[in-house]
């Protein structure tokens, strides 16, 4: 991905496996069912991004704070070191 600004982008179901998303602005982006396995997410801004059903297993540099600022659901797959935020379950 060349653009650092993907605010509001429709990336539903996108194959982003292994992509470098360092510092990318994904504010309010639709990432439902996206494949984000093995993706570099250092500094990625997920505020209000929808990660419902996305696969983030094996992603690197993903933090709990990034997840807490995003939307998601119980179908979102996370690395084992991270937890589904409570607001995803409502």
PyMOL Python script that loads the backbone (N, CA, C, O; Angstrom):
from pymol import cmd

cmd.read_pdbstr("""\
ATOM      1  N   UNK A   1       0.856  -1.179   0.000  1.00  0.00           N
ATOM      2  CA  UNK A   1       0.000   0.000   0.000  1.00  0.00           C
ATOM      3  C   UNK A   1       0.896   1.234   0.000  1.00  0.00           C
ATOM      4  O   UNK A   1       1.772   1.378   0.853  1.00  0.00           O
ATOM      5  N   UNK A   2       0.675   2.088  -0.930  1.00  0.00           N
ATOM      6  CA  UNK A   2       1.528   3.274  -1.064  1.00  0.00           C
ATOM      7  C   UNK A   2       1.026   4.464  -0.265  1.00  0.00           C
ATOM      8  O   UNK A   2       1.817   5.222   0.295  1.00  0.00           O
ATOM      9  N   UNK A   3      -0.298   4.628  -0.212  1.00  0.00           N
ATOM     10  CA  UNK A   3      -0.857   5.768   0.503  1.00  0.00           C
ATOM     11  C   UNK A   3      -0.764   5.554   2.003  1.00  0.00           C
ATOM     12  O   UNK A   3      -0.988   4.445   2.488  1.00  0.00           O
ATOM     13  N   UNK A   4      -0.442   6.590   2.732  1.00  0.00           N
ATOM     14  CA  UNK A   4      -0.429   6.543   4.198  1.00  0.00           C
ATOM     15  C   UNK A   4      -1.780   6.987   4.739  1.00  0.00           C
ATOM     16  O   UNK A   4      -2.032   6.877   5.939  1.00  0.00           O
ATOM     17  N   UNK A   5      -2.662   7.492   3.859  1.00  0.00           N
ATOM     18  CA  UNK A   5      -3.959   8.004   4.267  1.00  0.00           C
ATOM     19  C   UNK A   5      -5.061   7.162   3.637  1.00  0.00           C
ATOM     20  O   UNK A   5      -5.387   7.317   2.460  1.00  0.00           O
ATOM     21  N   UNK A   6      -5.624   6.273   4.440  1.00  0.00           N
ATOM     22  CA  UNK A   6      -6.733   5.432   3.989  1.00  0.00           C
ATOM     23  C   UNK A   6      -7.951   5.668   4.877  1.00  0.00           C
ATOM     24  O   UNK A   6      -8.719   4.749   5.163  1.00  0.00           O
ATOM     25  N   UNK A   7      -8.109   6.911   5.302  1.00  0.00           N
ATOM     26  CA  UNK A   7      -9.234   7.277   6.163  1.00  0.00           C
ATOM     27  C   UNK A   7     -10.537   6.969   5.437  1.00  0.00           C
ATOM     28  O   UNK A   7     -10.765   7.429   4.318  1.00  0.00           O
ATOM     29  N   UNK A   8     -11.390   6.182   6.094  1.00  0.00           N
ATOM     30  CA  UNK A   8     -12.691   5.850   5.540  1.00  0.00           C
ATOM     31  C   UNK A   8     -12.660   4.880   4.368  1.00  0.00           C
ATOM     32  O   UNK A   8     -13.680   4.691   3.706  1.00  0.00           O
ATOM     33  N   UNK A   9     -11.524   4.266   4.097  1.00  0.00           N
ATOM     34  CA  UNK A   9     -11.396   3.369   2.935  1.00  0.00           C
ATOM     35  C   UNK A   9     -12.244   2.117   3.089  1.00  0.00           C
ATOM     36  O   UNK A   9     -12.422   1.603   4.193  1.00  0.00           O
ATOM     37  N   UNK A  10     -12.761   1.638   1.974  1.00  0.00           N
ATOM     38  CA  UNK A  10     -13.511   0.380   1.953  1.00  0.00           C
ATOM     39  C   UNK A  10     -12.541  -0.738   1.611  1.00  0.00           C
ATOM     40  O   UNK A  10     -12.218  -0.958   0.443  1.00  0.00           O
ATOM     41  N   UNK A  11     -12.080  -1.440   2.635  1.00  0.00           N
ATOM     42  CA  UNK A  11     -11.142  -2.547   2.466  1.00  0.00           C
ATOM     43  C   UNK A  11     -11.772  -3.852   2.941  1.00  0.00           C
ATOM     44  O   UNK A  11     -11.078  -4.780   3.356  1.00  0.00           O
ATOM     45  N   UNK A  12     -13.078  -3.902   2.873  1.00  0.00           N
ATOM     46  CA  UNK A  12     -13.799  -5.099   3.333  1.00  0.00           C
ATOM     47  C   UNK A  12     -13.349  -6.314   2.531  1.00  0.00           C
ATOM     48  O   UNK A  12     -13.384  -6.312   1.301  1.00  0.00           O
ATOM     49  N   UNK A  13     -12.927  -7.350   3.250  1.00  0.00           N
ATOM     50  CA  UNK A  13     -12.504  -8.594   2.619  1.00  0.00           C
ATOM     51  C   UNK A  13     -11.162  -8.518   1.898  1.00  0.00           C
ATOM     52  O   UNK A  13     -10.787  -9.457   1.195  1.00  0.00           O
ATOM     53  N   UNK A  14     -10.443  -7.428   2.060  1.00  0.00           N
ATOM     54  CA  UNK A  14      -9.169  -7.252   1.346  1.00  0.00           C
ATOM     55  C   UNK A  14      -8.105  -8.226   1.840  1.00  0.00           C
ATOM     56  O   UNK A  14      -8.048  -8.550   3.026  1.00  0.00           O
ATOM     57  N   UNK A  15      -7.275  -8.681   0.927  1.00  0.00           N
ATOM     58  CA  UNK A  15      -6.134  -9.523   1.276  1.00  0.00           C
ATOM     59  C   UNK A  15      -4.947  -8.596   1.515  1.00  0.00           C
ATOM     60  O   UNK A  15      -4.283  -8.166   0.571  1.00  0.00           O
ATOM     61  N   UNK A  16      -4.691  -8.297   2.769  1.00  0.00           N
ATOM     62  CA  UNK A  16      -3.586  -7.412   3.157  1.00  0.00           C
ATOM     63  C   UNK A  16      -2.492  -8.201   3.860  1.00  0.00           C
ATOM     64  O   UNK A  16      -1.649  -7.627   4.550  1.00  0.00           O
ATOM     65  N   UNK A  17      -2.507  -9.495   3.687  1.00  0.00           N
ATOM     66  CA  UNK A  17      -1.554 -10.380   4.369  1.00  0.00           C
ATOM     67  C   UNK A  17      -0.116  -9.966   4.058  1.00  0.00           C
ATOM     68  O   UNK A  17       0.271  -9.834   2.897  1.00  0.00           O
ATOM     69  N   UNK A  18       0.670  -9.763   5.129  1.00  0.00           N
ATOM     70  CA  UNK A  18       2.076  -9.425   4.990  1.00  0.00           C
ATOM     71  C   UNK A  18       2.361  -8.001   4.543  1.00  0.00           C
ATOM     72  O   UNK A  18       3.508  -7.665   4.248  1.00  0.00           O
ATOM     73  N   UNK A  19       1.343  -7.165   4.489  1.00  0.00           N
ATOM     74  CA  UNK A  19       1.493  -5.785   4.033  1.00  0.00           C
ATOM     75  C   UNK A  19       2.141  -4.917   5.109  1.00  0.00           C
ATOM     76  O   UNK A  19       1.943  -5.145   6.303  1.00  0.00           O
ATOM     77  N   UNK A  20       2.910  -3.929   4.683  1.00  0.00           N
ATOM     78  CA  UNK A  20       3.479  -2.953   5.599  1.00  0.00           C
ATOM     79  C   UNK A  20       2.481  -1.813   5.748  1.00  0.00           C
ATOM     80  O   UNK A  20       2.312  -1.000   4.840  1.00  0.00           O
ATOM     81  N   UNK A  21       1.825  -1.761   6.897  1.00  0.00           N
ATOM     82  CA  UNK A  21       0.865  -0.696   7.185  1.00  0.00           C
ATOM     83  C   UNK A  21       1.388   0.242   8.272  1.00  0.00           C
ATOM     84  O   UNK A  21       0.605   0.871   8.983  1.00  0.00           O
ATOM     85  N   UNK A  22       2.697   0.331   8.397  1.00  0.00           N
ATOM     86  CA  UNK A  22       3.310   1.216   9.398  1.00  0.00           C
ATOM     87  C   UNK A  22       2.837   2.648   9.234  1.00  0.00           C
ATOM     88  O   UNK A  22       3.004   3.259   8.179  1.00  0.00           O
ATOM     89  N   UNK A  23       2.240   3.176  10.301  1.00  0.00           N
ATOM     90  CA  UNK A  23       1.844   4.584  10.316  1.00  0.00           C
ATOM     91  C   UNK A  23       0.683   4.936   9.409  1.00  0.00           C
ATOM     92  O   UNK A  23       0.398   6.119   9.223  1.00  0.00           O
ATOM     93  N   UNK A  24       0.007   3.963   8.843  1.00  0.00           N
ATOM     94  CA  UNK A  24      -1.112   4.240   7.940  1.00  0.00           C
ATOM     95  C   UNK A  24      -2.328   4.688   8.751  1.00  0.00           C
ATOM     96  O   UNK A  24      -2.617   4.142   9.815  1.00  0.00           O
ATOM     97  N   UNK A  25      -3.028   5.685   8.233  1.00  0.00           N
ATOM     98  CA  UNK A  25      -4.246   6.180   8.866  1.00  0.00           C
ATOM     99  C   UNK A  25      -5.429   5.388   8.323  1.00  0.00           C
ATOM    100  O   UNK A  25      -5.842   5.578   7.179  1.00  0.00           O
ATOM    101  N   UNK A  26      -5.965   4.506   9.147  1.00  0.00           N
ATOM    102  CA  UNK A  26      -7.122   3.696   8.780  1.00  0.00           C
ATOM    103  C   UNK A  26      -8.343   4.109   9.603  1.00  0.00           C
ATOM    104  O   UNK A  26      -9.207   3.290   9.912  1.00  0.00           O
ATOM    105  N   UNK A  27      -8.394   5.376   9.944  1.00  0.00           N
ATOM    106  CA  UNK A  27      -9.489   5.914  10.751  1.00  0.00           C
ATOM    107  C   UNK A  27     -10.813   5.678  10.015  1.00  0.00           C
ATOM    108  O   UNK A  27     -10.972   6.074   8.861  1.00  0.00           O
ATOM    109  N   UNK A  28     -11.753   5.031  10.700  1.00  0.00           N
ATOM    110  CA  UNK A  28     -13.100   4.751  10.188  1.00  0.00           C
ATOM    111  C   UNK A  28     -13.094   3.907   8.909  1.00  0.00           C
ATOM    112  O   UNK A  28     -14.069   3.920   8.159  1.00  0.00           O
ATOM    113  N   UNK A  29     -12.017   3.184   8.658  1.00  0.00           N
ATOM    114  CA  UNK A  29     -11.965   2.307   7.485  1.00  0.00           C
ATOM    115  C   UNK A  29     -12.778   1.040   7.738  1.00  0.00           C
ATOM    116  O   UNK A  29     -12.918   0.597   8.878  1.00  0.00           O
ATOM    117  N   UNK A  30     -13.309   0.468   6.669  1.00  0.00           N
ATOM    118  CA  UNK A  30     -14.046  -0.785   6.743  1.00  0.00           C
ATOM    119  C   UNK A  30     -13.085  -1.921   6.439  1.00  0.00           C
ATOM    120  O   UNK A  30     -12.723  -2.144   5.283  1.00  0.00           O
ATOM    121  N   UNK A  31     -12.672  -2.637   7.473  1.00  0.00           N
ATOM    122  CA  UNK A  31     -11.748  -3.765   7.340  1.00  0.00           C
ATOM    123  C   UNK A  31     -12.424  -5.076   7.714  1.00  0.00           C
ATOM    124  O   UNK A  31     -11.751  -6.044   8.069  1.00  0.00           O
ATOM    125  N   UNK A  32     -13.750  -5.114   7.636  1.00  0.00           N
ATOM    126  CA  UNK A  32     -14.470  -6.334   7.976  1.00  0.00           C
ATOM    127  C   UNK A  32     -14.024  -7.483   7.073  1.00  0.00           C
ATOM    128  O   UNK A  32     -13.910  -7.335   5.856  1.00  0.00           O
ATOM    129  N   UNK A  33     -13.775  -8.627   7.702  1.00  0.00           N
ATOM    130  CA  UNK A  33     -13.333  -9.853   7.038  1.00  0.00           C
ATOM    131  C   UNK A  33     -12.014  -9.704   6.274  1.00  0.00           C
ATOM    132  O   UNK A  33     -11.706 -10.545   5.429  1.00  0.00           O
ATOM    133  N   UNK A  34     -11.234  -8.666   6.547  1.00  0.00           N
ATOM    134  CA  UNK A  34      -9.938  -8.484   5.876  1.00  0.00           C
ATOM    135  C   UNK A  34      -8.902  -9.447   6.450  1.00  0.00           C
ATOM    136  O   UNK A  34      -8.952  -9.800   7.629  1.00  0.00           O
ATOM    137  N   UNK A  35      -7.970  -9.865   5.607  1.00  0.00           N
ATOM    138  CA  UNK A  35      -6.868 -10.736   6.028  1.00  0.00           C
ATOM    139  C   UNK A  35      -5.665  -9.855   6.335  1.00  0.00           C
ATOM    140  O   UNK A  35      -5.011  -9.336   5.431  1.00  0.00           O
ATOM    141  N   UNK A  36      -5.386  -9.698   7.616  1.00  0.00           N
ATOM    142  CA  UNK A  36      -4.273  -8.867   8.081  1.00  0.00           C
ATOM    143  C   UNK A  36      -3.197  -9.709   8.753  1.00  0.00           C
ATOM    144  O   UNK A  36      -2.406  -9.197   9.545  1.00  0.00           O
ATOM    145  N   UNK A  37      -3.168 -11.004   8.435  1.00  0.00           N
ATOM    146  CA  UNK A  37      -2.153 -11.876   9.030  1.00  0.00           C
ATOM    147  C   UNK A  37      -0.766 -11.432   8.587  1.00  0.00           C
ATOM    148  O   UNK A  37      -0.553 -11.044   7.438  1.00  0.00           O
ATOM    149  N   UNK A  38       0.176 -11.501   9.533  1.00  0.00           N
ATOM    150  CA  UNK A  38       1.585 -11.187   9.276  1.00  0.00           C
ATOM    151  C   UNK A  38       1.803  -9.738   8.821  1.00  0.00           C
ATOM    152  O   UNK A  38       2.820  -9.432   8.198  1.00  0.00           O
ATOM    153  N   UNK A  39       0.866  -8.859   9.125  1.00  0.00           N
ATOM    154  CA  UNK A  39       0.937  -7.456   8.716  1.00  0.00           C
ATOM    155  C   UNK A  39       1.681  -6.629   9.764  1.00  0.00           C
ATOM    156  O   UNK A  39       1.503  -6.832  10.965  1.00  0.00           O
ATOM    157  N   UNK A  40       2.514  -5.697   9.304  1.00  0.00           N
ATOM    158  CA  UNK A  40       3.251  -4.788  10.186  1.00  0.00           C
ATOM    159  C   UNK A  40       2.331  -3.618  10.519  1.00  0.00           C
ATOM    160  O   UNK A  40       1.997  -2.819   9.645  1.00  0.00           O
ATOM    161  N   UNK A  41       1.924  -3.516  11.779  1.00  0.00           N
ATOM    162  CA  UNK A  41       0.936  -2.516  12.193  1.00  0.00           C
ATOM    163  C   UNK A  41       1.485  -1.482  13.167  1.00  0.00           C
ATOM    164  O   UNK A  41       0.712  -0.852  13.889  1.00  0.00           O
ATOM    165  N   UNK A  42       2.792  -1.295  13.205  1.00  0.00           N
ATOM    166  CA  UNK A  42       3.357  -0.314  14.132  1.00  0.00           C
ATOM    167  C   UNK A  42       2.866   1.098  13.753  1.00  0.00           C
ATOM    168  O   UNK A  42       3.054   1.564  12.630  1.00  0.00           O
ATOM    169  N   UNK A  43       2.241   1.744  14.721  1.00  0.00           N
ATOM    170  CA  UNK A  43       1.772   3.117  14.519  1.00  0.00           C
ATOM    171  C   UNK A  43       0.543   3.250  13.645  1.00  0.00           C
ATOM    172  O   UNK A  43       0.155   4.370  13.311  1.00  0.00           O
ATOM    173  N   UNK A  44      -0.085   2.149  13.261  1.00  0.00           N
ATOM    174  CA  UNK A  44      -1.296   2.213  12.442  1.00  0.00           C
ATOM    175  C   UNK A  44      -2.438   2.780  13.281  1.00  0.00           C
ATOM    176  O   UNK A  44      -2.633   2.373  14.426  1.00  0.00           O
ATOM    177  N   UNK A  45      -3.193   3.720  12.709  1.00  0.00           N
ATOM    178  CA  UNK A  45      -4.286   4.367  13.429  1.00  0.00           C
ATOM    179  C   UNK A  45      -5.607   3.702  13.056  1.00  0.00           C
ATOM    180  O   UNK A  45      -6.122   3.888  11.954  1.00  0.00           O
ATOM    181  N   UNK A  46      -6.147   2.922  13.996  1.00  0.00           N
ATOM    182  CA  UNK A  46      -7.383   2.186  13.791  1.00  0.00           C
ATOM    183  C   UNK A  46      -8.595   2.855  14.444  1.00  0.00           C
ATOM    184  O   UNK A  46      -9.618   2.198  14.633  1.00  0.00           O
ATOM    185  N   UNK A  47      -8.508   4.134  14.792  1.00  0.00           N
ATOM    186  CA  UNK A  47      -9.647   4.772  15.465  1.00  0.00           C
ATOM    187  C   UNK A  47     -10.921   4.620  14.633  1.00  0.00           C
ATOM    188  O   UNK A  47     -10.968   5.022  13.470  1.00  0.00           O
ATOM    189  N   UNK A  48     -11.943   4.038  15.239  1.00  0.00           N
ATOM    190  CA  UNK A  48     -13.259   3.815  14.630  1.00  0.00           C
ATOM    191  C   UNK A  48     -13.222   2.928  13.390  1.00  0.00           C
ATOM    192  O   UNK A  48     -14.217   2.846  12.670  1.00  0.00           O
ATOM    193  N   UNK A  49     -12.098   2.262  13.121  1.00  0.00           N
ATOM    194  CA  UNK A  49     -12.057   1.294  12.019  1.00  0.00           C
ATOM    195  C   UNK A  49     -12.861   0.068  12.422  1.00  0.00           C
ATOM    196  O   UNK A  49     -12.889  -0.300  13.596  1.00  0.00           O
ATOM    197  N   UNK A  50     -13.511  -0.562  11.461  1.00  0.00           N
ATOM    198  CA  UNK A  50     -14.309  -1.757  11.743  1.00  0.00           C
ATOM    199  C   UNK A  50     -13.505  -2.995  11.392  1.00  0.00           C
ATOM    200  O   UNK A  50     -13.269  -3.283  10.219  1.00  0.00           O
ATOM    201  N   UNK A  51     -13.085  -3.724  12.416  1.00  0.00           N
ATOM    202  CA  UNK A  51     -12.282  -4.933  12.262  1.00  0.00           C
ATOM    203  C   UNK A  51     -13.129  -6.194  12.445  1.00  0.00           C
ATOM    204  O   UNK A  51     -12.586  -7.272  12.687  1.00  0.00           O
ATOM    205  N   UNK A  52     -14.438  -6.069  12.333  1.00  0.00           N
ATOM    206  CA  UNK A  52     -15.328  -7.202  12.518  1.00  0.00           C
ATOM    207  C   UNK A  52     -14.978  -8.364  11.588  1.00  0.00           C
ATOM    208  O   UNK A  52     -14.994  -8.222  10.365  1.00  0.00           O
ATOM    209  N   UNK A  53     -14.665  -9.506  12.182  1.00  0.00           N
ATOM    210  CA  UNK A  53     -14.345 -10.692  11.400  1.00  0.00           C
ATOM    211  C   UNK A  53     -12.979 -10.678  10.730  1.00  0.00           C
ATOM    212  O   UNK A  53     -12.642 -11.612  10.003  1.00  0.00           O
ATOM    213  N   UNK A  54     -12.192  -9.641  10.960  1.00  0.00           N
ATOM    214  CA  UNK A  54     -10.849  -9.569  10.364  1.00  0.00           C
ATOM    215  C   UNK A  54      -9.918 -10.567  11.041  1.00  0.00           C
ATOM    216  O   UNK A  54     -10.121 -10.937  12.197  1.00  0.00           O
ATOM    217  N   UNK A  55      -8.900 -10.995  10.310  1.00  0.00           N
ATOM    218  CA  UNK A  55      -7.916 -11.925  10.861  1.00  0.00           C
ATOM    219  C   UNK A  55      -6.615 -11.169  11.088  1.00  0.00           C
ATOM    220  O   UNK A  55      -5.923 -10.797  10.140  1.00  0.00           O
ATOM    221  N   UNK A  56      -6.293 -10.949  12.354  1.00  0.00           N
ATOM    222  CA  UNK A  56      -5.078 -10.233  12.744  1.00  0.00           C
ATOM    223  C   UNK A  56      -4.050 -11.170  13.369  1.00  0.00           C
ATOM    224  O   UNK A  56      -3.083 -10.713  13.978  1.00  0.00           O
ATOM    225  N   UNK A  57      -4.254 -12.483  13.220  1.00  0.00           N
ATOM    226  CA  UNK A  57      -3.328 -13.458  13.799  1.00  0.00           C
ATOM    227  C   UNK A  57      -1.953 -13.296  13.156  1.00  0.00           C
ATOM    228  O   UNK A  57      -1.832 -13.184  11.936  1.00  0.00           O
ATOM    229  N   UNK A  58      -0.936 -13.288  13.985  1.00  0.00           N
ATOM    230  CA  UNK A  58       0.426 -13.184  13.486  1.00  0.00           C
ATOM    231  C   UNK A  58       0.840 -11.792  13.060  1.00  0.00           C
ATOM    232  O   UNK A  58       1.961 -11.591  12.594  1.00  0.00           O
ATOM    233  N   UNK A  59      -0.067 -10.814  13.216  1.00  0.00           N
ATOM    234  CA  UNK A  59       0.315  -9.439  12.872  1.00  0.00           C
ATOM    235  C   UNK A  59       1.369  -8.971  13.876  1.00  0.00           C
ATOM    236  O   UNK A  59       1.401  -9.428  15.018  1.00  0.00           O
ATOM    237  N   UNK A  60       2.218  -8.065  13.436  1.00  0.00           N
ATOM    238  CA  UNK A  60       3.299  -7.626  14.323  1.00  0.00           C
ATOM    239  C   UNK A  60       3.114  -6.166  14.728  1.00  0.00           C
ATOM    240  O   UNK A  60       2.633  -5.341  13.952  1.00  0.00           O
ATOM    241  N   UNK A  61       3.506  -5.877  15.953  1.00  0.00           N
ATOM    242  CA  UNK A  61       3.449  -4.551  16.554  1.00  0.00           C
ATOM    243  C   UNK A  61       2.029  -4.043  16.773  1.00  0.00           C
ATOM    244  O   UNK A  61       1.827  -2.839  16.928  1.00  0.00           O
ATOM    245  N   UNK A  62       1.041  -4.938  16.790  1.00  0.00           N
ATOM    246  CA  UNK A  62      -0.327  -4.556  17.123  1.00  0.00           C
ATOM    247  C   UNK A  62      -0.420  -4.415  18.642  1.00  0.00           C
ATOM    248  O   UNK A  62       0.072  -5.267  19.381  1.00  0.00           O
ATOM    249  N   UNK A  63      -1.049  -3.342  19.100  1.00  0.00           N
ATOM    250  CA  UNK A  63      -1.163  -3.107  20.538  1.00  0.00           C
ATOM    251  C   UNK A  63      -2.624  -3.166  20.995  1.00  0.00           C
ATOM    252  O   UNK A  63      -3.551  -3.031  20.197  1.00  0.00           O
ATOM    253  N   UNK A  64      -2.794  -3.369  22.287  1.00  0.00           N
ATOM    254  CA  UNK A  64      -4.137  -3.364  22.864  1.00  0.00           C
ATOM    255  C   UNK A  64      -4.781  -1.997  22.681  1.00  0.00           C
ATOM    256  O   UNK A  64      -5.987  -1.915  22.445  1.00  0.00           O
ATOM    257  N   UNK A  65      -4.007  -0.925  22.784  1.00  0.00           N
ATOM    258  CA  UNK A  65      -4.554   0.429  22.610  1.00  0.00           C
ATOM    259  C   UNK A  65      -5.126   0.612  21.201  1.00  0.00           C
ATOM    260  O   UNK A  65      -6.162   1.256  21.031  1.00  0.00           O
ATOM    261  N   UNK A  66      -4.458   0.050  20.198  1.00  0.00           N
ATOM    262  CA  UNK A  66      -4.982   0.142  18.833  1.00  0.00           C
ATOM    263  C   UNK A  66      -6.333  -0.568  18.735  1.00  0.00           C
ATOM    264  O   UNK A  66      -7.273  -0.043  18.139  1.00  0.00           O
ATOM    265  N   UNK A  67      -6.423  -1.758  19.321  1.00  0.00           N
ATOM    266  CA  UNK A  67      -7.680  -2.498  19.290  1.00  0.00           C
ATOM    267  C   UNK A  67      -8.770  -1.766  20.055  1.00  0.00           C
ATOM    268  O   UNK A  67      -9.922  -1.730  19.622  1.00  0.00           O
ATOM    269  N   UNK A  68      -8.412  -1.185  21.187  1.00  0.00           N
ATOM    270  CA  UNK A  68      -9.387  -0.475  22.016  1.00  0.00           C
ATOM    271  C   UNK A  68     -10.002   0.712  21.286  1.00  0.00           C
ATOM    272  O   UNK A  68     -11.123   1.112  21.599  1.00  0.00           O
ATOM    273  N   UNK A  69      -9.290   1.280  20.322  1.00  0.00           N
ATOM    274  CA  UNK A  69      -9.795   2.443  19.593  1.00  0.00           C
ATOM    275  C   UNK A  69     -10.611   2.042  18.370  1.00  0.00           C
ATOM    276  O   UNK A  69     -11.192   2.898  17.702  1.00  0.00           O
ATOM    277  N   UNK A  70     -10.656   0.745  18.076  1.00  0.00           N
ATOM    278  CA  UNK A  70     -11.346   0.241  16.887  1.00  0.00           C
ATOM    279  C   UNK A  70     -12.675  -0.412  17.264  1.00  0.00           C
ATOM    280  O   UNK A  70     -13.015  -0.554  18.438  1.00  0.00           O
ATOM    281  N   UNK A  71     -13.410  -0.802  16.224  1.00  0.00           N
ATOM    282  CA  UNK A  71     -14.629  -1.592  16.379  1.00  0.00           C
ATOM    283  C   UNK A  71     -14.293  -3.010  15.939  1.00  0.00           C
ATOM    284  O   UNK A  71     -13.390  -3.216  15.127  1.00  0.00           O
ATOM    285  N   UNK A  72     -15.009  -3.973  16.465  1.00  0.00           N
ATOM    286  CA  UNK A  72     -14.792  -5.354  16.083  1.00  0.00           C
ATOM    287  C   UNK A  72     -15.887  -6.217  16.657  1.00  0.00           C
ATOM    288  O   UNK A  72     -16.894  -5.710  17.149  1.00  0.00           O
ATOM    289  N   UNK A  73     -15.694  -7.525  16.597  1.00  0.00           N
ATOM    290  CA  UNK A  73     -16.674  -8.432  17.167  1.00  0.00           C
ATOM    291  C   UNK A  73     -15.999  -9.732  17.589  1.00  0.00           C
ATOM    292  O   UNK A  73     -14.783  -9.876  17.469  1.00  0.00           O
ATOM    293  N   UNK A  74     -16.781 -10.655  18.074  1.00  0.00           N
ATOM    294  CA  UNK A  74     -16.223 -11.905  18.578  1.00  0.00           C
ATOM    295  C   UNK A  74     -15.628 -12.762  17.465  1.00  0.00           C
ATOM    296  O   UNK A  74     -14.927 -13.729  17.763  1.00  0.00           O
ATOM    297  N   UNK A  75     -15.876 -12.453  16.216  1.00  0.00           N
ATOM    298  CA  UNK A  75     -15.310 -13.201  15.088  1.00  0.00           C
ATOM    299  C   UNK A  75     -13.942 -12.662  14.660  1.00  0.00           C
ATOM    300  O   UNK A  75     -13.264 -13.277  13.837  1.00  0.00           O
ATOM    301  N   UNK A  76     -13.538 -11.524  15.212  1.00  0.00           N
ATOM    302  CA  UNK A  76     -12.231 -10.959  14.902  1.00  0.00           C
ATOM    303  C   UNK A  76     -11.154 -11.848  15.523  1.00  0.00           C
ATOM    304  O   UNK A  76     -11.210 -12.152  16.715  1.00  0.00           O
ATOM    305  N   UNK A  77     -10.186 -12.260  14.727  1.00  0.00           N
ATOM    306  CA  UNK A  77      -9.121 -13.144  15.208  1.00  0.00           C
ATOM    307  C   UNK A  77      -7.908 -12.300  15.582  1.00  0.00           C
ATOM    308  O   UNK A  77      -7.388 -11.536  14.769  1.00  0.00           O
ATOM    309  N   UNK A  78      -7.466 -12.455  16.838  1.00  0.00           N
ATOM    310  CA  UNK A  78      -6.375 -11.652  17.385  1.00  0.00           C
ATOM    311  C   UNK A  78      -5.176 -12.515  17.747  1.00  0.00           C
ATOM    312  O   UNK A  78      -5.312 -13.720  17.959  1.00  0.00           O
ATOM    313  N   UNK A  79      -3.990 -11.892  17.819  1.00  0.00           N
ATOM    314  CA  UNK A  79      -2.833 -12.615  18.362  1.00  0.00           C
ATOM    315  C   UNK A  79      -3.148 -13.020  19.812  1.00  0.00           C
ATOM    316  O   UNK A  79      -3.897 -12.323  20.496  1.00  0.00           O
ATOM    317  N   UNK A  80      -2.583 -14.135  20.279  1.00  0.00           N
ATOM    318  CA  UNK A  80      -2.909 -14.627  21.622  1.00  0.00           C
ATOM    319  C   UNK A  80      -2.551 -13.674  22.759  1.00  0.00           C
ATOM    320  O   UNK A  80      -3.105 -13.799  23.851  1.00  0.00           O
ATOM    321  N   UNK A  81      -1.660 -12.745  22.537  1.00  0.00           N
ATOM    322  CA  UNK A  81      -1.251 -11.819  23.599  1.00  0.00           C
ATOM    323  C   UNK A  81      -2.233 -10.656  23.796  1.00  0.00           C
ATOM    324  O   UNK A  81      -2.078  -9.866  24.728  1.00  0.00           O
ATOM    325  N   UNK A  82      -3.242 -10.551  22.920  1.00  0.00           N
ATOM    326  CA  UNK A  82      -4.186  -9.435  22.988  1.00  0.00           C
ATOM    327  C   UNK A  82      -5.593  -9.946  23.273  1.00  0.00           C
ATOM    328  O   UNK A  82      -5.912 -11.111  23.039  1.00  0.00           O
ATOM    329  N   UNK A  83      -6.431  -9.036  23.790  1.00  0.00           N
ATOM    330  CA  UNK A  83      -7.801  -9.401  24.180  1.00  0.00           C
ATOM    331  C   UNK A  83      -8.825  -8.609  23.392  1.00  0.00           C
ATOM    332  O   UNK A  83      -8.573  -7.484  22.961  1.00  0.00           O
ATOM    333  N   UNK A  84      -9.986  -9.221  23.212  1.00  0.00           N
ATOM    334  CA  UNK A  84     -11.108  -8.508  22.585  1.00  0.00           C
ATOM    335  C   UNK A  84     -11.565  -7.424  23.551  1.00  0.00           C
ATOM    336  O   UNK A  84     -11.879  -7.725  24.702  1.00  0.00           O
ATOM    337  N   UNK A  85     -11.610  -6.161  23.106  1.00  0.00           N
ATOM    338  CA  UNK A  85     -12.079  -5.094  23.985  1.00  0.00           C
ATOM    339  C   UNK A  85     -13.536  -5.318  24.392  1.00  0.00           C
ATOM    340  O   UNK A  85     -14.333  -5.832  23.607  1.00  0.00           O
ATOM    341  N   UNK A  86     -13.869  -4.939  25.588  1.00  0.00           N
ATOM    342  CA  UNK A  86     -15.213  -5.126  26.103  1.00  0.00           C
ATOM    343  C   UNK A  86     -16.291  -4.484  25.237  1.00  0.00           C
ATOM    344  O   UNK A  86     -17.382  -5.039  25.109  1.00  0.00           O
ATOM    345  N   UNK A  87     -16.013  -3.339  24.647  1.00  0.00           N
ATOM    346  CA  UNK A  87     -17.052  -2.660  23.853  1.00  0.00           C
ATOM    347  C   UNK A  87     -17.347  -3.383  22.538  1.00  0.00           C
ATOM    348  O   UNK A  87     -18.329  -3.053  21.873  1.00  0.00           O
ATOM    349  N   UNK A  88     -16.534  -4.350  22.151  1.00  0.00           N
ATOM    350  CA  UNK A  88     -16.797  -5.148  20.940  1.00  0.00           C
ATOM    351  C   UNK A  88     -17.926  -6.140  21.186  1.00  0.00           C
ATOM    352  O   UNK A  88     -18.537  -6.622  20.232  1.00  0.00           O
ATOM    353  N   UNK A  89     -18.210  -6.449  22.426  1.00  0.00           N
ATOM    354  CA  UNK A  89     -19.168  -7.492  22.757  1.00  0.00           C
ATOM    355  C   UNK A  89     -20.571  -6.953  22.984  1.00  0.00           C
ATOM    356  O   UNK A  89     -21.471  -7.715  23.335  1.00  0.00           O
ATOM    357  N   UNK A  90     -20.777  -5.651  22.790  1.00  0.00           N
ATOM    358  CA  UNK A  90     -22.094  -5.048  23.024  1.00  0.00           C
ATOM    359  C   UNK A  90     -22.803  -4.776  21.728  1.00  0.00           C
ATOM    360  O   UNK A  90     -23.924  -4.269  21.733  1.00  0.00           O
TER     361      UNK A  90
END
""", "prot")
cmd.dss("prot")
cmd.show_as("cartoon", "prot")
cmd.util.cbc("prot")
cmd.orient("prot")
